[in-house]
Amino acid sequence: MMNIELTEIQITPIRPREGLVAFCNFIINGSFFVGDIGIHTRFDGTYRLVYPSKTLLNGVTINIFHPINSEVGVEVEKQIQKAYEELLSKRRV
């Protein structure tokens, strides 16, 4: 099991649009900055992350970066969801 530590998590809420509720940035294991991750709601009330992609002139879409296995993806998603829910609870007070 790989140890994934997210630090300096910054979440910017937006007016919800088509499930998109916020963007986030973070640093992985103190070594790699990751930015412009979309936070979307799921029907069950949880959240999913959408990583940046780019559409080329020929119409082909390429991923800029993303987790390469589900174990890492789930761990990142879990930590971001926790940070987002903490942010929401602070805003309600």
HUKASUL-V93754 format. One line per field, one symbol per residue. ss: DSSP state (H for helix, E for strand, L for the rest). A space follows every 10 residues. Layout:
BEGIN
ss = ???
END
This chain:
BEGIN
ss = LLLLLEEEEE EEEEEEELLE EEEEEEEELL LEEEEEEEEE ELLLLLEEEE LLEEELLLLL EEELLLLLLH HHHHHHHHHH HHHHHHHHHH HHL
END
